[in-house]
Amino acid sequence: MNDHDLSDATEDSLYTQQQRQSAARRSTWVSVAINVLLSSLQVGVGIFSKSQALIADGLHSLSDLVSDFVVLMAGRHSQKDADDMHPYGHHRFETAASMVLGLLLLAVGVGMLWSAFVKLQSPHSVEKVHVTALWVAGAALVSKELLFRYMLAVAKQVKSSMLVANAWHARSDAASSLVVGVGIVGNLLGYPILDPIAALVVGLMVTRMGWGFTWDALHDLMDRAVDEAEVQAIHDTLLNTPGVRGVHDVRTRKMGDMIVVDAHLEVDALQTVEAGHDITVQARSRVMQRHRVLSLLTHLDPWKKPDLDHERVPRK
């Protein structure tokens, strides 16, 4: 899940840090409760019914449980106040947590692939599963899809990329449960090999998603800019500030789910320093109110120099 899912930051959709933390904690504890129940049920029934695919799905649910606790820990630490060592705060703790989630998914996915590969080397050893496995897989599919929709709605509401990552982790579980159900049905219809094949497909899905989350988090830790639409929205807010004649060199970098912005503002060169300062203060206030901006650093440029007879065209 990329940054564009959070880019629609308007004044009405902004939430305080306390609200975001509360929403994250509430939705994550819901996920914890569901994953404890599902992982126990899937692994237990998987062993009983001799379904490798259901066991793999149960381990995936168990990895969700671990990731939930990572999210809870990250939500707590990312809200710490700025200090001398961290003047911009601790918002990137969320980005680091997203990277941990990705690495966790990678590890779980590789483990699933190896287990399924070993099983496929001895197809004669694959046994017919019990029908109970199919009912559990169906219940897991419905539960995980509902959990995904709930968590994603909360994540988008409070603009949290970390919660988006955790929500899509739940969706990967729903997709894997669907694959597991197909594999179990094939096994019950007389094709036992389909159960470990389903486990292999689940492993591939988990590995792919883990790589995506890890790669995105790595880019964010390397000061990746937000998307062009959000940069343009910030540019327009600055340009529409009374007294600002032009805006250029708007640069952004992500700080967790917030944004640090640098921008050059062009004001009338004949104005006093105090007047120019007042304009930048107003521009900063407008941006902070309307966008998820943590800090805005501005540089004043003269829009009309005294020795010029014509006005400059505002630069973008």
C-alpha positions in Angstrom: 0.0 0.0 0.0 1.6 3.2 -1.2 1.4 6.8 0.0 -1.4 7.8 -2.4 -3.9 6.1 -0.1 -3.3 8.8 2.5 -2.7 11.8 0.2 -6.3 13.3 0.5 -5.4 15.4 3.5 -7.9 18.2 4.0 -8.7 20.3 6.9 -11.8 18.2 7.8 -9.9 14.9 7.7 -7.0 15.9 10.0 -6.9 14.2 13.4 -4.9 15.0 16.5 -2.1 12.7 17.5 -4.2 11.5 20.5 -7.1 10.6 18.2 -4.8 8.7 15.9 -3.2 6.8 18.7 -6.5 5.9 20.3 -7.9 4.7 16.9 -4.7 2.6 16.3 -4.9 1.0 19.7 -8.6 0.2 19.5 -8.5 -1.4 16.0 -5.3 -3.3 16.8 -6.8 -4.9 19.9 -9.7 -6.0 17.8 -7.2 -7.6 15.5 -5.4 -9.2 18.4 -8.5 -10.9 19.7 -9.5 -12.2 16.3 -6.0 -13.5 15.5 -5.6 -15.3 18.8 -8.8 -17.2 18.1 -8.1 -17.9 14.5 -4.5 -19.0 14.8 -5.4 -21.4 17.6 -8.3 -22.8 15.7 -6.5 -23.1 12.4 -3.3 -24.8 13.7 -5.3 -27.1 16.0 -7.8 -28.2 13.3 -5.0 -28.3 10.7 -3.1 -30.8 12.7 -6.2 -32.8 13.5 -7.4 -32.8 9.8 -3.9 -33.3 8.4 -4.1 -30.1 6.3 -0.7 -28.5 5.7 -2.4 -25.5 4.0 -4.6 -24.8 7.0 -1.6 -25.0 9.3 0.3 -22.6 7.0 -2.7 -20.2 7.2 -2.7 -20.5 11.0 0.9 -19.5 11.1 0.1 -16.6 8.9 -2.6 -15.6 11.5 0.0 -16.0 14.2 2.4 -13.6 12.4 -0.5 -11.1 12.3 -0.7 -11.4 16.1 3.0 -10.6 16.4 2.6 -7.7 14.0 -0.3 -6.4 16.1 2.0 -6.0 19.1 4.6 -4.3 16.9 1.9 -1.8 15.9 0.9 -1.2 19.5 4.5 -0.6 20.5 5.2 1.7 17.5 2.0 3.7 18.2 3.2 4.3 21.7 6.7 5.3 20.9 6.0 7.4 17.8 3.9 9.9 19.8 6.7 10.9 22.1 7.4 14.6 22.2 10.4 16.0 20.3 13.6 16.3 22.3 17.2 17.5 21.8 18.2 14.3 20.0 15.0 14.1 17.9 13.9 17.7 17.1 11.3 16.5 14.6 9.8 14.0 17.1 9.6 10.2 16.8 7.2 9.9 13.9 9.5 7.6 11.9 9.1 4.9 14.5 5.9 4.1 12.6 7.9 3.7 9.4 10.4 1.5 11.1 7.5 -0.6 12.4 6.1 -0.9 8.9 9.5 -2.2 7.8 9.5 -4.8 10.7 6.1 -5.9 9.5 7.4 -6.4 6.0 10.4 -8.4 7.2 8.2 -10.5 9.4 6.0 -11.3 6.4 9.1 -12.2 4.4 10.3 -14.6 7.0 6.9 -16.2 7.4 6.5 -16.5 3.6 9.9 -18.1 3.1 9.1 -20.6 5.8 5.9 -21.5 4.2 7.5 -21.9 0.8 10.2 -24.2 2.2 7.6 -26.4 4.1 5.4 -26.7 1.0 8.4 -27.5 -1.3 9.5 -30.3 1.0 6.0 -31.8 1.0 5.8 -31.6 -2.8 9.0 -33.6 -3.1 7.1 -36.5 -1.6 3.5 -36.3 -3.0 2.8 -39.9 -2.0 3.0 -38.8 1.7 0.2 -36.3 1.3 -2.9 -37.5 3.1 -6.6 -36.8 2.6 -7.8 -34.0 4.9 -10.9 -34.0 7.1 -13.9 -31.9 6.0 -13.6 -29.9 9.2 -10.6 -28.1 7.7 -12.9 -26.7 5.0 -15.4 -25.2 7.5 -12.5 -23.6 9.5 -11.0 -22.2 6.3 -14.4 -20.6 5.3 -14.9 -19.1 8.7 -11.3 -17.7 8.6 -11.9 -16.2 5.2 -15.0 -14.3 6.3 -13.5 -13.1 9.6 -10.3 -11.8 8.0 -12.1 -10.0 5.2 -14.3 -8.2 7.7 -11.3 -7.4 9.8 -9.5 -6.0 6.8 -12.4 -3.7 5.9 -12.7 -2.4 9.5 -8.9 -1.8 9.9 -8.5 -0.1 6.5 -11.4 2.2 7.2 -9.9 3.3 10.5 -6.4 3.7 8.9 -7.7 5.9 6.1 -9.8 7.9 8.5 -6.8 8.9 10.8 -4.2 8.9 7.9 -1.9 6.2 9.3 0.3 4.3 6.8 1.3 1.9 9.6 -2.3 0.9 10.1 -2.8 0.6 6.3 0.1 -1.9 6.2 -1.4 -3.8 9.1 -4.9 -3.8 7.4 -3.4 -5.2 4.2 -1.7 -7.8 6.2 -5.2 -8.9 7.3 -6.3 -8.8 3.6 -3.4 -11.1 2.7 -4.7 -13.5 5.3 -8.2 -13.4 3.7 -6.7 -14.1 0.3 -4.6 -16.9 1.7 -7.7 -18.4 3.4 -9.5 -18.4 0.0 -6.5 -20.3 -1.6 -6.5 -22.7 1.3 -10.2 -23.4 0.9 -9.7 -24.2 -2.8 -6.8 -26.5 -1.9 -8.8 -28.3 0.7 -11.8 -28.7 -1.7 -9.4 -30.2 -4.3 -8.0 -32.6 -1.7 -11.4 -33.7 -0.6 -12.4 -34.4 -4.3 -9.5 -36.8 -4.7 -6.5 -34.6 -5.5 -4.5 -34.6 -2.3 -1.5 -32.8 -3.8 -3.7 -29.6 -4.1 -3.4 -29.0 -0.3 0.5 -28.5 -0.3 0.1 -26.6 -3.6 -2.3 -24.2 -1.8 0.3 -23.9 1.0 2.9 -23.0 -1.6 0.6 -20.3 -3.2 0.0 -18.8 0.3 3.7 -18.7 0.9 4.3 -16.8 -2.4 1.5 -14.3 -1.6 2.9 -13.6 1.9 6.5 -13.2 0.6 5.4 -10.8 -2.1 3.5 -8.6 0.3 6.3 -8.7 2.8 8.8 -7.5 0.1 6.4 -4.6 -0.9 6.1 -3.3 2.7 9.8 -3.6 3.3 10.7 -1.8 0.1 8.2 1.1 0.7 9.4 1.6 4.3 13.0 1.6 3.1 12.2 4.4 0.7 10.4 6.4 3.3 13.4 6.1 5.6 15.5 7.5 2.8 13.4 10.8 2.7 11.1 9.9 -0.1 8.8 12.7 -1.2 5.1 12.5 -1.1 3.2 12.2 -4.4 2.8 15.0 -6.9 -0.8 15.7 -6.1 -0.1 16.4 -2.4 2.9 18.5 -3.3 0.7 20.5 -5.7 -1.9 21.0 -3.0 0.7 22.4 -0.5 2.0 24.6 -3.3 -1.5 26.0 -4.0 -2.1 26.7 -0.3 1.1 28.7 -0.1 0.4 30.6 -3.3 -3.1 31.5 -2.2 -1.8 33.1 1.0 -2.3 36.9 0.9 1.0 38.6 0.1 2.6 35.6 -1.6 3.3 36.4 -5.2 5.1 33.2 -6.2 6.1 29.8 -4.9 8.9 27.6 -6.1 11.3 24.8 -5.1 8.7 23.0 -2.9 10.4 20.0 -1.5 8.9 17.3 0.8 10.0 14.3 2.8 8.0 11.9 4.9 8.4 11.8 8.6 6.3 8.8 9.6 2.8 9.8 8.4 3.6 13.5 8.6 5.5 15.6 6.1 8.4 18.0 6.4 8.3 20.8 3.7 10.9 23.3 2.4 9.6 26.1 0.1 10.7 29.4 -1.4 8.1 32.1 -1.2 8.3 35.2 -3.4 7.0 38.5 -1.8 7.1 42.1 -2.9 10.7 43.3 -2.6 9.6 46.7 -1.4 8.0 45.4 1.7 9.7 45.5 5.1 11.3 42.5 6.7 8.6 42.5 9.3 5.9 42.4 6.7 7.6 39.5 4.9 7.9 37.7 8.2 4.2 38.1 8.9 3.4 36.7 5.4 5.5 33.6 6.0 3.9 33.1 9.5 0.4 33.2 7.9 1.5 30.8 5.1 2.9 28.4 7.6 -0.3 28.5 9.6 -2.5 27.8 6.6 -0.4 24.8 5.5 -0.2 23.3 9.0 -4.0 23.6 9.3 -4.9 22.1 5.9 -2.3 19.4 5.4 -0.5 16.7 7.4 2.6 18.9 7.6 4.8 18.5 10.7 7.2 21.4 9.8 7.5 24.0 7.1 10.8 25.8 6.4 10.4 28.9 4.2 13.0 31.0 2.3 11.9 34.5 1.2 12.8 35.7 -2.3 12.1 39.2 -3.8 9.2 39.1 -6.2 9.9 42.6 -7.6 13.3 44.2 -7.3 13.5 48.0 -7.1 15.7 48.3 -10.2 13.2 46.5 -12.4 10.4 48.2 -14.3 8.3 45.1 -14.9 6.9 42.5 -12.6 8.3 39.0 -12.7 6.1 36.1 -13.6 5.5 33.9 -10.5 7.5 30.7 -10.7 6.1 27.4 -9.8 
